[in-house]
Every structure is written in structure tokens, then in C-alpha cells.
């Protein structure tokens, strides 16, 4: 029977997207961090290695081959990518469930967010000691308006309560696994929304504006 390891932290780094808006596999594009050039996925994985006992990467074969060529670490394992982000994450969670010792906490992060700061990862893990779910993000700095389908402005909302979600999003492993099993036929774009749907409180942890997701080629600059 599997048991929970209260000292174990795992991460799922999603890397199964098609990069359709980018035009090529953005995770294999080179960026410069601290004066060194490396692929986006390489830079992202490096950020999590010091904090995690296991890292699961749901991905295509090209990403798997790249990661294997750059890291010789048995804490990195791979899972099949899914048709949607939710299904890829679920595959990662199921991979962790197979271990005799399951993690207490799991961090779920976009492979295309290589600029995550180590202190944010550390703070997410720390907050999980008191919360079942933690969502990193930033509060809106621009004025936020609601429009109709024709582009007409309907109203302006209070931006002080608008929280723009990023990753990592951290969870107690059993809590997020249960949510994915219950909602496996749905299509959520992030994992904290799944807990919200099940009325499980999620803590909003203020992150940094630099933790941007690479979506377009301009984001590489």
C-alpha cells in the first residue's frame, strides 16, 4: 500500500503543448539567464531541482530526449503528455501515485516559465504547511474593464481584487489528485480552479512580474 511521505516535495513541469502561437517548440528555444544561454525547458527544470525530490515532465519525445541529454539525475522522470494541459498534469500525478512513498506536496509549473525566482518556489512550499492549495500570481496594475462580444465596455472593476494567476501552483498531493480524479472529464486551464470548483480554499501568494510565460517570440527578448 502506498504511503504519504511528509518530507517529500515533487514537481510536475508541463511540457506537452504544441506551441501553436509560437510557431516552433518554444521550450527548445535558447534564452540567456545569468550570462549563459540554455533552452527554456532546461532553465525551468534547473530552478526546481534544488527543491524537489521528484520532477515529472509530461512531454513529447523531443523534450524528453533534450532533458535526458542535459540532466543525469534520477529524480527526473517522464509521463505521457495529454490532449489538454489538465490531462498532462493528471498523467504526472498518476505517475507519482505509483511510487511506494508518495509526496506530501506537489508543485505544478509551466515549462515555459523559466524566469521563476527560487524564493517564490521556496515560499510556495512554506505556505503549503498551512494551506491545501497555493496559487502564485500578481495583482493587476492596469485598469480592468469588462466588454461585451462586440467590444463595447460594460463596466470597470476594482483592480485591487484582480489576481493574475501564474505558476507554480502548489498543493497537498492527496488533495489535487482527488480533484483531478473527480473532475477528469472537465477541461480546466489551471489546477487551482479545480480546487475552487470543489470549494477547497486556495491561498493567493504574491509573485513577481518577471515570472512571465513565454508565449510569443517577442517573449524571448
DOZAFI-156633 format. One line per 8 residues: number of its first residue (from 0); their letters; for each residue y, z, x of C-alpha. Coordinates in steps of 0.5 Angstrom, whole numbers. Layout:
// residues N
NUM) a) Y:Z:X ~ ... .
***
This chain:
// residues 221
0) xxxxxxxx) 0:0:0 ~ 7:-2:3 ~ 12:4:4 ~ 19:4:5 ~ 22:5:12 ~ 28:9:11 ~ 30:8:18 ~ 30:0:18 .
8) xxxxxxxx) 35:-5:16 ~ 34:-12:15 ~ 38:-18:14 ~ 37:-25:10 ~ 41:-30:13 ~ 41:-36:8 ~ 41:-43:12 ~ 38:-47:7 .
16) xxxxxxxx) 44:-51:4 ~ 45:-59:4 ~ 52:-58:7 ~ 54:-64:2 ~ 61:-62:2 ~ 61:-62:10 ~ 57:-69:11 ~ 52:-66:16 .
24) xxxxxxxx) 49:-60:17 ~ 54:-55:19 ~ 50:-50:21 ~ 48:-54:27 ~ 56:-56:29 ~ 59:-52:35 ~ 64:-47:35 ~ 68:-43:40 .
32) xxxxxxxx) 67:-36:40 ~ 70:-32:46 ~ 71:-38:50 ~ 63:-40:49 ~ 61:-46:45 ~ 55:-45:40 ~ 52:-47:34 ~ 54:-44:28 .
40) xxxxxxxx) 48:-41:26 ~ 47:-39:33 ~ 53:-35:33 ~ 52:-32:26 ~ 45:-29:28 ~ 48:-26:34 ~ 52:-22:30 ~ 46:-19:26 .
48) xxxxxxxx) 41:-18:32 ~ 44:-11:34 ~ 44:-8:27 ~ 37:-11:24 ~ 30:-9:25 ~ 28:-16:22 ~ 32:-22:21 ~ 29:-27:15 .
56) xxxxxxxx) 32:-34:15 ~ 30:-38:9 ~ 32:-45:12 ~ 30:-53:14 ~ 25:-55:20 ~ 31:-57:24 ~ 35:-50:23 ~ 28:-47:25 .
64) xxxxxxxx) 27:-51:31 ~ 34:-49:33 ~ 34:-42:32 ~ 27:-42:36 ~ 30:-45:42 ~ 35:-40:43 ~ 32:-34:41 ~ 26:-31:44 .
72) xxxxxxxx) 26:-25:39 ~ 20:-23:35 ~ 25:-19:30 ~ 27:-26:27 ~ 22:-29:22 ~ 23:-35:17 ~ 22:-37:10 ~ 22:-43:6 .
80) xxxxxxxx) 28:-45:3 ~ 29:-45:-5 ~ 32:-51:-9 ~ 38:-46:-10 ~ 41:-40:-6 ~ 38:-35:-11 ~ 31:-38:-10 ~ 32:-38:-2 .
88) xxxxxxxx) 34:-31:-2 ~ 28:-29:-6 ~ 24:-32:-1 ~ 27:-28:4 ~ 26:-22:0 ~ 19:-23:-1 ~ 17:-24:6 ~ 20:-17:7 .
96) xxxxxxxx) 16:-15:2 ~ 9:-17:5 ~ 11:-12:11 ~ 7:-5:11 ~ 13:-2:13 ~ 19:-5:8 ~ 26:-4:10 ~ 31:1:6 .
104) xxxxxxxx) 37:-3:7 ~ 38:-11:7 ~ 44:-15:8 ~ 45:-22:5 ~ 49:-26:9 ~ 51:-34:9 ~ 49:-37:15 ~ 56:-41:15 .
112) xxxxxxxx) 60:-35:16 ~ 60:-34:24 ~ 66:-30:24 ~ 64:-24:21 ~ 66:-18:25 ~ 61:-13:28 ~ 65:-7:25 ~ 64:-10:18 .
120) xxxxxxxx) 57:-10:19 ~ 57:-3:21 ~ 61:-1:15 ~ 56:-4:10 ~ 50:-1:13 ~ 54:6:13 ~ 56:5:6 ~ 49:4:3 .
128) xxxxxxxx) 48:11:5 ~ 52:13:-2 ~ 51:6:-6 ~ 46:2:-8 ~ 50:-5:-7 ~ 56:-6:-3 ~ 60:-13:-3 ~ 64:-14:3 .
136) xxxxxxxx) 71:-18:1 ~ 78:-18:1 ~ 83:-17:-5 ~ 87:-23:-7 ~ 94:-24:-3 ~ 96:-30:-7 ~ 99:-30:-15 ~ 93:-32:-19 .
144) xxxxxxxx) 93:-36:-25 ~ 88:-38:-31 ~ 88:-45:-33 ~ 85:-49:-39 ~ 81:-55:-38 ~ 87:-59:-38 ~ 90:-56:-32 ~ 95:-52:-37 .
152) xxxxxxxx) 97:-45:-34 ~ 95:-40:-39 ~ 97:-33:-36 ~ 98:-30:-29 ~ 93:-24:-28 ~ 94:-18:-24 ~ 92:-20:-17 ~ 91:-13:-14 .
160) xxxxxxxx) 85:-12:-18 ~ 82:-19:-16 ~ 77:-18:-10 ~ 75:-25:-7 ~ 67:-24:-5 ~ 65:-25:2 ~ 58:-23:5 ~ 55:-19:8 .
168) xxxxxxxx) 53:-16:1 ~ 48:-10:3 ~ 43:-7:-2 ~ 38:-2:-2 ~ 32:-6:-1 ~ 28:-4:-8 ~ 34:-5:-12 ~ 35:-12:-10 .
176) xxxxxxxx) 28:-14:-10 ~ 27:-11:-17 ~ 34:-15:-19 ~ 31:-22:-16 ~ 24:-21:-20 ~ 28:-19:-27 ~ 33:-25:-26 ~ 29:-30:-22 .
184) xxxxxxxx) 30:-35:-28 ~ 37:-35:-27 ~ 42:-38:-23 ~ 47:-33:-19 ~ 51:-35:-14 ~ 51:-29:-10 ~ 47:-23:-10 ~ 52:-17:-12 .
192) xxxxxxxx) 53:-21:-19 ~ 45:-20:-20 ~ 46:-12:-20 ~ 53:-13:-24 ~ 48:-16:-30 ~ 43:-10:-29 ~ 49:-5:-30 ~ 48:-3:-23 .
200) xxxxxxxx) 55:-1:-19 ~ 57:-5:-13 ~ 62:-2:-8 ~ 67:-7:-6 ~ 68:-6:2 ~ 75:-9:4 ~ 73:-14:10 ~ 77:-19:14 .
208) xxxxxxxx) 81:-25:12 ~ 78:-28:19 ~ 71:-28:16 ~ 71:-35:12 ~ 66:-39:10 ~ 65:-46:14 ~ 65:-51:8 ~ 69:-57:11 .
216) xxxxx) 70:-60:17 ~ 77:-57:18 ~ 74:-50:18 ~ 71:-51:25 ~ 78:-51:28 .
***
